[in-house]
Amino acid sequence: MPEATHTLERIGVSVVAENQPGVLHELTGAIAAHRGNILSVESLETMKPTESRLYFEIEVPSAQALLADLNGLACVQCATAEK
């Protein structure tokens, strides 16, 4: 029986989060839970030492659902799509 194919959206996601151990692990765990494929990740400089900014290029079945879950993480201040 052929495997079902899923349409993937390719999106850029900008995340502003707390600067502390384990944040990247939480973010990538949420992405994996949505069957997301991380194509690239970049850590960007911020003006505040208490926050970090990350940019991901991701292929994911539902960008909207992923963004909702990322924004629901306690460590995330803001996660937005950048197409």
Backbone hydrogen bonds, N-H to C=O, Kabsch-Sander energy under -0.5 kcal/mol:
donor,donor_aa,acceptor,acceptor_aa,energy
9,E,60,V,-3.2
11,I,9,E,-0.6
11,I,58,I,-2.8
12,G,82,E,-0.5
13,V,56,F,-2.9
14,S,80,T,-2.7
15,V,13,V,-0.5
15,V,54,L,-3.0
16,V,78,C,-2.9
17,A,15,V,-0.5
17,A,52,S,-2.7
18,E,75,C,-2.5
19,N,50,T,-2.3
20,Q,18,E,-1.2
23,V,20,Q,-1.4
26,E,22,G,-2.2
27,L,23,V,-2.5
28,T,24,L,-2.7
29,G,25,H,-2.0
30,A,26,E,-2.0
31,I,27,L,-2.1
32,A,28,T,-2.5
33,A,29,G,-2.1
34,H,30,A,-0.9
34,H,31,I,-0.7
35,R,32,A,-2.1
36,G,31,I,-2.5
37,N,59,E,-3.0
38,I,36,G,-0.6
39,L,37,N,-0.7
39,L,57,E,-2.9
40,S,57,E,-1.4
42,E,55,Y,-2.4
44,L,42,E,-0.5
44,L,53,R,-3.3
51,E,48,K,-1.3
52,S,17,A,-3.1
53,R,44,L,-1.0
54,L,15,V,-2.6
55,Y,42,E,-2.7
56,F,13,V,-2.7
57,E,40,S,-2.5
58,I,11,I,-2.9
58,I,56,F,-0.5
59,E,37,N,-2.2
60,V,9,E,-2.5
60,V,58,I,-0.5
66,L,62,S,-1.9
67,L,63,A,-2.7
68,A,64,Q,-2.0
69,D,65,A,-2.0
70,L,66,L,-2.8
71,N,67,L,-2.5
72,G,68,A,-0.8
73,L,69,D,-0.6
73,L,70,L,-1.3
76,V,73,L,-1.3
77,Q,16,V,-2.8
78,C,16,V,-1.8
80,T,14,S,-2.5
82,E,12,G,-3.4
